[in-house]
Each structure stands twice: as C-alpha cells, then as structure tokens.
Amino acid sequence: MKQIYKITYPTGKIYIGKDSIGSYRYYGSPDMQVVNEDFAKLPESIRQDYTIRKQILWESEDCSEAELSAKEVEFIREFCSNDPEIGYNRWPKFNGETTI
C-alpha cells in the first residue's frame, strides 16, 4: 500500500512524506539537524517526554511511483510544510507564499 503521511512533531512543525511500501514504522527523512535544533529550543520536560504523530493522508494500492511523488508535492503545498516556519520539508523550495 503506497501512502502519503503527515508527521507532527512536538515543535509544532510538520513533515509530509511518501512511503512506497506502507510501513507503519517509517517516519520519513526530514533534515535531522534542523529538527534537532528546534528540539533544543523546547523545554527540557518536553524533550524528555514527547509524542510524534503520524497521520495517513492518502493511500493507493495501484498508483505509479510518479503519481505517488506528484501526490506528495500536492500535500506539501497544501499544508505549506516547505515553509520553514511551518514544516520540515525543504523541497519543493518555498516561494514565500503560504496558502493555509
């Protein structure tokens, strides 16, 4: 099962990703340095006890890899997760326009 998912971090920021095999244990590949910098700004109590939420936004059993990639970009733009103030996606490059 191919999926598009949204990860919400305790920093309040999100990451949109795709999974070609439907692994419920996969949490994407945001830039960990950027995530860690944001975590360092959180209170110690949150850094020691936090939850990361994964939501499946879309699924398909038979879409192509190209369709999956296009759907990922569609959701990145819809949720503005490529805006560094909102999320951890760095592609497609944020153009300064937030649509939320």
GIKAHU-V365678 format. One record per residue. PSI is psi as a letter, one per 40 degrees, with the letter a starting at -180 (999 if undefined). D_LAST is the distance of its C-alpha to the last C-alpha in Angstrom with 2 decimals. Layout:
psi=PSI d_last=D_LAST
psi=PSI d_last=D_LAST
This chain:
psi=h d_last=28.51
psi=i d_last=25.71
psi=i d_last=22.35
psi=h d_last=18.77
psi=i d_last=17.82
psi=h d_last=15.37
psi=h d_last=17.18
psi=h d_last=16.18
psi=i d_last=18.50
psi=e d_last=20.00
psi=e d_last=18.51
psi=e d_last=15.13
psi=i d_last=13.90
psi=i d_last=13.40
psi=h d_last=15.15
psi=h d_last=14.90
psi=i d_last=18.42
psi=i d_last=20.98
psi=h d_last=24.40
psi=e d_last=27.14
psi=e d_last=29.51
psi=f d_last=27.52
psi=h d_last=28.72
psi=e d_last=27.39
psi=e d_last=28.51
psi=h d_last=26.46
psi=f d_last=23.60
psi=a d_last=22.68
psi=f d_last=23.53
psi=i d_last=21.15
psi=h d_last=23.03
psi=d d_last=25.06
psi=d d_last=26.03
psi=d d_last=22.49
psi=d d_last=22.01
psi=d d_last=25.47
psi=d d_last=24.84
psi=d d_last=21.94
psi=d d_last=24.18
psi=d d_last=26.96
psi=e d_last=25.05
psi=i d_last=24.84
psi=i d_last=27.74
psi=d d_last=30.63
psi=d d_last=30.53
psi=d d_last=27.07
psi=d d_last=28.19
psi=e d_last=31.19
psi=g d_last=29.58
psi=i d_last=26.07
psi=h d_last=24.26
psi=h d_last=21.96
psi=h d_last=20.13
psi=h d_last=19.96
psi=h d_last=18.30
psi=h d_last=19.36
psi=d d_last=16.56
psi=i d_last=18.95
psi=i d_last=22.70
psi=h d_last=25.37
psi=e d_last=29.09
psi=e d_last=29.87
psi=i d_last=27.13
psi=i d_last=28.19
psi=d d_last=27.01
psi=d d_last=25.55
psi=d d_last=23.55
psi=d d_last=22.39
psi=d d_last=21.33
psi=d d_last=19.45
psi=d d_last=17.61
psi=d d_last=16.76
psi=d d_last=15.25
psi=d d_last=13.29
psi=d d_last=11.74
psi=d d_last=11.37
psi=d d_last=9.32
psi=d d_last=7.27
psi=e d_last=6.71
psi=f d_last=7.02
psi=e d_last=10.24
psi=e d_last=12.20
psi=h d_last=10.94
psi=d d_last=13.99
psi=e d_last=12.47
psi=d d_last=10.24
psi=a d_last=12.55
psi=e d_last=15.95
psi=h d_last=15.63
psi=e d_last=17.41
psi=h d_last=17.54
psi=i d_last=16.47
psi=h d_last=16.62
psi=h d_last=13.53
psi=e d_last=13.95
psi=e d_last=12.32
psi=h d_last=9.41
psi=h d_last=5.83
psi=e d_last=3.81
psi=999 d_last=0.00
